[in-house]
Amino acid sequence: AAASIGPAHVAAASARRCSTHLGKAAAARSVVRQGTGPAGAAEPKVHDHVFSGLSPDGILSSWRKAQGLKPEDHVAALFYLGRAVRGRGAGDDLEHWETHDTWQSKLHGDPTFGQLLSACGAAVPTLVPRRVARVLLGLGDTHEDFPFCHQELPRSHVAAVLSVADAACAELLKCWTSPGSLDALRHDDRDLAFTLFALSRLGIFNEGVFACASNLLAAKLTAPVSEGVGKALPVEALRQWMLACNGVNFPLEVHRGAITEYPLSEWQRESHGRLHQLAGALAFLRNPDPLLSRVVEEINRRPVSQIGKKSVPTAIYGLQVVRLLSEHGGLNIEARINDELAAALDYWMEEKAAAVRRGSLLERLVGEALDALGWQPTPDVTIGHGLSADFRCQAVPGSPEGGRSGRIFFVEVDGPSHFCVRPRLRPRGRTVLKRRVFEAMGLELVSVPYWLVGTADPATLRQRQGRRARSGVCPDELRALVCSQLANTGSVQSPLAPARTGHEGVLGE
């Protein structure tokens, strides 16, 4: 068996429960029928009881030893394994992230986990949509840092993950496009939205799946209540749908009308963090009113304490994007975040950024090349409001890049997590959004993709103490890239922004 994953006392308690769970589940199977009715209807949970509450080791051990497992048992094992090891986003400091990544790394190296992935992939064609969605959720939860760590994982493991995801996408598309299935009311919104959310977390973009699910979710938004919808679409599904599409840079402008008329009664009682997330998700639309202005007005009505130490960085990040874009003409909305909340955003963005900054080998290699080109790079610069860049560069007057009066520009080194795993060159939403914020503020930002940096070993993409570069950046290639991107910015000229070195803001991740 693989090394223990997670706290020892959890593993011990899990082992004591294991045989009891399996025995009860086996007895119950003889009287439980499969779910019937529309796709995604409620299904029996007896199989879930086998693995619910167990430690990661307990789940894998139970699955390996069990006899006569059915396809849904494999899905339950993966789903609850994901719930046991997920949680990277629950912390906002390096210690939490490193501990979490260690757990998941042990899991990825466990041969039993590889066998479970194969079993789930083989089971997919026999599953109803709800369980197919659970397969994808399990994949996403057990590979929370997949857009980055796929560079370090064995190719065989990456291939296994992609194979299961491909099988799930094919099965869902077949279900969603079969005769009679275009009726949106036949599909459970969770099967649609959570599927997209899981794929987005994995950094896997399947245009057919995102387009089809988005069409069905938009249809649910506009379906008359008299047809049995009960409510337009749960706000949780709306938020997950938008966040997922934003994550892989899939535009939702075609559905803007349905989204922006979402009824007030469905989201007004949302928690602070979720309301901030909803605002940030809407910022990807160029014209998100009237909904975004209504959301901002509700946020303004709430106490300033809604933003504080317990705020999730990604949630207040989205709210800060709304503020910056609206203030600089990059977002067409009427409402504005009030001054008191804006001050709280600035403070807590900087505070949380200070806890997560870590060095990058990629940044060091690019910095050396920028210096060799004579662009005087200043690393780790902050512009304010939590906005930052990896480098602030200055092209001197009279140089080809500086022109007559010189030029200030910023450089961001985009590592693997800034791009989809598939297709490989597709930028993810946060990367595109940061470029948009810089453009709105009149700042020139150059993005240097990680593949421009030559390293002999993919593992060197993540900084490790004492590790030295085995290769570097070709200055001529870097100069060509920078000049090409600066030429595309047109007449935009960056002001002489103060080069304040320090921790990278959340907007600079």
Solvent accessible surface area in square Angstrom, and as a share of the most:
residue,aa,sasa,rsa
1,A,133,1.03
2,A,31,0.24
3,A,65,0.50
4,S,59,0.38
5,I,1,0.00
6,G,17,0.17
7,P,57,0.36
8,A,80,0.62
9,H,134,0.60
10,V,51,0.29
11,A,24,0.19
12,A,51,0.39
13,A,27,0.21
14,S,0,0.00
15,A,68,0.53
16,R,174,0.64
17,R,88,0.32
18,C,22,0.13
19,S,84,0.54
20,T,72,0.42
21,H,42,0.19
22,L,43,0.21
23,G,44,0.42
24,K,140,0.59
25,A,3,0.02
26,A,58,0.45
27,A,70,0.55
28,A,30,0.24
29,R,44,0.16
30,S,98,0.63
31,V,123,0.71
32,V,49,0.28
33,R,207,0.75
34,Q,104,0.46
35,G,32,0.30
36,T,116,0.67
37,G,63,0.61
38,P,79,0.50
39,A,21,0.16
40,G,4,0.04
41,A,33,0.26
42,A,89,0.69
43,E,30,0.13
44,P,31,0.20
45,K,132,0.56
46,V,14,0.08
47,H,4,0.02
48,D,4,0.02
49,H,102,0.45
50,V,0,0.00
51,F,0,0.00
52,S,41,0.27
53,G,53,0.51
54,L,8,0.04
55,S,2,0.01
56,P,7,0.05
57,D,34,0.17
58,G,9,0.09
59,I,1,0.00
60,L,4,0.02
61,S,29,0.19
62,S,1,0.00
63,W,25,0.09
64,R,104,0.38
65,K,134,0.57
66,A,21,0.16
67,Q,160,0.71
68,G,71,0.68
69,L,37,0.18
70,K,89,0.38
71,P,48,0.30
72,E,14,0.06
73,D,0,0.00
74,H,31,0.14
75,V,0,0.00
76,A,0,0.00
77,A,0,0.00
78,L,0,0.00
79,F,22,0.09
80,Y,28,0.11
81,L,0,0.00
82,G,0,0.00
83,R,113,0.41
84,A,36,0.28
85,V,0,0.00
86,R,115,0.42
87,G,22,0.21
88,R,35,0.13
89,G,55,0.53
90,A,91,0.71
91,G,16,0.16
92,D,40,0.21
93,D,55,0.28
94,L,43,0.21
95,E,135,0.61
96,H,61,0.27
97,W,40,0.14
98,E,95,0.43
99,T,66,0.38
100,H,9,0.04
101,D,32,0.17
102,T,67,0.39
103,W,77,0.27
104,Q,8,0.03
105,S,70,0.45
106,K,82,0.35
107,L,0,0.00
108,H,22,0.10
109,G,61,0.59
110,D,9,0.05
111,P,98,0.62
112,T,11,0.06
113,F,0,0.00
114,G,27,0.26
115,Q,100,0.44
116,L,0,0.00
117,L,1,0.00
118,S,73,0.47
119,A,23,0.18
120,C,0,0.00
121,G,18,0.17
122,A,80,0.62
123,A,6,0.05
124,V,1,0.00
125,P,84,0.53
126,T,95,0.55
127,L,16,0.08
128,V,65,0.37
129,P,16,0.10
130,R,39,0.14
131,R,12,0.04
132,V,0,0.00
133,A,3,0.03
134,R,41,0.15
135,V,0,0.00
136,L,0,0.00
137,L,39,0.19
138,G,0,0.00
139,L,0,0.00
140,G,1,0.01
141,D,8,0.04
142,T,0,0.00
143,H,0,0.00
144,E,27,0.12
145,D,26,0.14
146,F,0,0.00
147,P,4,0.03
148,F,27,0.11
149,C,16,0.10
150,H,28,0.12
151,Q,42,0.19
152,E,64,0.29
153,L,26,0.13
154,P,85,0.54
155,R,220,0.80
156,S,89,0.57
157,H,17,0.07
158,V,22,0.12
159,A,59,0.45
160,A,30,0.24
161,V,0,0.00
162,L,25,0.12
163,S,67,0.43
164,V,4,0.02
165,A,1,0.00
166,D,59,0.30
167,A,32,0.25
168,A,0,0.00
169,C,3,0.02
170,A,64,0.50
171,E,28,0.12
172,L,1,0.00
173,L,46,0.23
174,K,125,0.53
175,C,32,0.19
176,W,1,0.00
177,T,78,0.45
178,S,44,0.28
179,P,138,0.87
180,G,56,0.54
181,S,1,0.01
182,L,130,0.65
183,D,72,0.37
184,A,8,0.06
185,L,57,0.28
186,R,94,0.34
187,H,7,0.03
188,D,28,0.14
189,D,25,0.13
190,R,114,0.42
191,D,3,0.02
192,L,0,0.00
193,A,0,0.00
194,F,49,0.20
195,T,0,0.00
196,L,0,0.00
197,F,56,0.23
198,A,2,0.02
199,L,0,0.00
200,S,8,0.05
201,R,69,0.25
202,L,0,0.00
203,G,0,0.00
204,I,3,0.02
205,F,21,0.09
206,N,46,0.23
207,E,112,0.50
208,G,33,0.32
209,V,0,0.00
210,F,0,0.00
211,A,34,0.26
212,C,19,0.11
213,A,0,0.00
214,S,0,0.00
215,N,85,0.43
216,L,6,0.03
217,L,0,0.00
218,A,10,0.07
219,A,41,0.32
220,K,20,0.08
221,L,19,0.10
222,T,93,0.54
223,A,20,0.15
224,P,71,0.45
225,V,98,0.56
226,S,108,0.70
227,E,101,0.45
228,G,65,0.63
229,V,36,0.20
230,G,58,0.56
231,K,96,0.40
232,A,16,0.13
233,L,2,0.01
234,P,39,0.25
235,V,16,0.09
236,E,52,0.23
237,A,3,0.03
238,L,0,0.00
239,R,4,0.01
240,Q,27,0.12
241,W,0,0.00
242,M,2,0.01
243,L,48,0.24
244,A,0,0.00
245,C,0,0.00
246,N,12,0.06
247,G,18,0.17
248,V,0,0.00
249,N,48,0.24
250,F,29,0.12
251,P,88,0.55
252,L,9,0.04
253,E,75,0.34
254,V,128,0.74
255,H,25,0.11
256,R,80,0.29
257,G,42,0.41
258,A,24,0.19
259,I,0,0.00
260,T,2,0.01
261,E,109,0.49
262,Y,1,0.01
263,P,54,0.34
264,L,75,0.37
265,S,80,0.52
266,E,43,0.19
267,W,0,0.00
268,Q,66,0.29
269,R,220,0.80
270,E,25,0.11
271,S,65,0.42
272,H,69,0.31
273,G,34,0.32
274,R,120,0.44
275,L,1,0.00
276,H,2,0.01
277,Q,56,0.25
278,L,0,0.00
279,A,0,0.00
280,G,8,0.08
281,A,2,0.01
282,L,0,0.00
283,A,0,0.00
284,F,57,0.24
285,L,8,0.04
286,R,129,0.47
287,N,62,0.32
288,P,0,0.00
289,D,32,0.17
290,P,44,0.27
291,L,0,0.00
292,L,0,0.00
293,S,10,0.07
294,R,93,0.34
295,V,0,0.00
296,V,0,0.00
297,E,79,0.36
298,E,18,0.08
299,I,0,0.00
300,N,40,0.21
301,R,156,0.57
302,R,37,0.13
303,P,83,0.52
304,V,55,0.32
305,S,88,0.57
306,Q,11,0.05
307,I,6,0.03
308,G,15,0.14
309,K,161,0.68
310,K,198,0.84
311,S,18,0.12
312,V,74,0.43
313,P,21,0.13
314,T,84,0.49
315,A,3,0.02
316,I,0,0.00
317,Y,35,0.13
318,G,8,0.07
319,L,0,0.00
320,Q,0,0.00
321,V,1,0.00
322,V,1,0.00
323,R,20,0.07
324,L,0,0.00
325,L,0,0.00
326,S,4,0.03
327,E,87,0.39
328,H,76,0.34
329,G,71,0.68
330,G,14,0.13
331,L,5,0.03
332,N,102,0.52
333,I,10,0.05
334,E,158,0.71
335,A,13,0.10
336,R,109,0.40
337,I,11,0.06
338,N,55,0.28
339,D,124,0.64
340,E,115,0.51
341,L,2,0.01
342,A,8,0.06
343,A,63,0.49
344,A,16,0.12
345,L,0,0.00
346,D,35,0.18
347,Y,122,0.46
348,W,57,0.20
349,M,0,0.00
350,E,64,0.29
351,E,81,0.37
352,K,12,0.05
353,A,0,0.00
354,A,46,0.35
355,A,44,0.34
356,V,15,0.09
357,R,46,0.17
358,R,85,0.31
359,G,45,0.43
360,S,30,0.19
361,L,1,0.00
362,L,6,0.03
363,E,26,0.12
364,R,104,0.38
365,L,6,0.03
366,V,0,0.00
367,G,11,0.11
368,E,94,0.42
369,A,7,0.05
370,L,0,0.00
371,D,92,0.48
372,A,78,0.61
373,L,24,0.12
374,G,42,0.40
375,W,5,0.02
376,Q,96,0.43
377,P,28,0.18
378,T,34,0.20
379,P,76,0.48
380,D,29,0.15
381,V,0,0.00
382,T,9,0.06
383,I,31,0.16
384,G,11,0.10
385,H,60,0.27
386,G,1,0.01
387,L,0,0.00
388,S,1,0.00
389,A,1,0.00
390,D,4,0.02
391,F,11,0.05
392,R,34,0.12
393,C,0,0.00
394,Q,62,0.27
395,A,0,0.00
396,V,60,0.35
397,P,79,0.50
398,G,72,0.69
399,S,25,0.16
400,P,127,0.80
401,E,14,0.06
402,G,6,0.06
403,G,37,0.36
404,R,233,0.85
405,S,99,0.64
406,G,16,0.15
407,R,40,0.15
408,I,4,0.02
409,F,0,0.00
410,F,1,0.00
411,V,0,0.00
412,E,5,0.02
413,V,10,0.06
414,D,2,0.01
415,G,10,0.10
416,P,2,0.01
417,S,21,0.14
418,H,13,0.06
419,F,10,0.04
420,C,3,0.02
421,V,16,0.09
422,R,91,0.33
423,P,61,0.38
424,R,122,0.44
425,L,102,0.51
426,R,57,0.21
427,P,32,0.20
428,R,38,0.14
429,G,0,0.00
430,R,80,0.29
431,T,6,0.03
432,V,49,0.28
433,L,5,0.02
434,K,11,0.05
435,R,86,0.31
436,R,23,0.08
437,V,1,0.01
438,F,1,0.00
439,E,118,0.53
440,A,27,0.21
441,M,34,0.15
442,G,25,0.24
443,L,8,0.04
444,E,2,0.01
445,L,22,0.11
446,V,0,0.00
447,S,8,0.05
448,V,0,0.00
449,P,17,0.10
450,Y,15,0.06
451,W,103,0.36
452,L,33,0.17
453,V,7,0.04
454,G,33,0.31
455,T,36,0.21
456,A,74,0.57
457,D,44,0.23
458,P,65,0.41
459,A,35,0.27
460,T,2,0.01
461,L,12,0.06
462,R,26,0.10
463,Q,66,0.29
464,R,111,0.41
465,Q,185,0.82
466,G,68,0.65
467,R,93,0.34
468,R,201,0.73
469,A,35,0.27
470,R,162,0.59
471,S,55,0.36
472,G,31,0.29
473,V,18,0.10
474,C,59,0.35
475,P,56,0.35
476,D,105,0.55
477,E,90,0.40
478,L,0,0.00
479,R,86,0.31
480,A,63,0.49
481,L,43,0.22
482,V,0,0.00
483,C,48,0.29
484,S,59,0.38
485,Q,46,0.20
486,L,4,0.02
487,A,77,0.59
488,N,125,0.64
489,T,39,0.23
490,G,51,0.49
491,S,107,0.69
492,V,49,0.28
493,Q,103,0.46
494,S,13,0.09
495,P,76,0.48
496,L,135,0.67
497,A,7,0.06
498,P,85,0.54
499,A,42,0.32
500,R,118,0.43
501,T,90,0.52
502,G,35,0.33
503,H,92,0.41
504,E,20,0.09
505,G,1,0.01
506,V,7,0.04
507,L,5,0.03
508,G,0,0.00
509,E,67,0.30
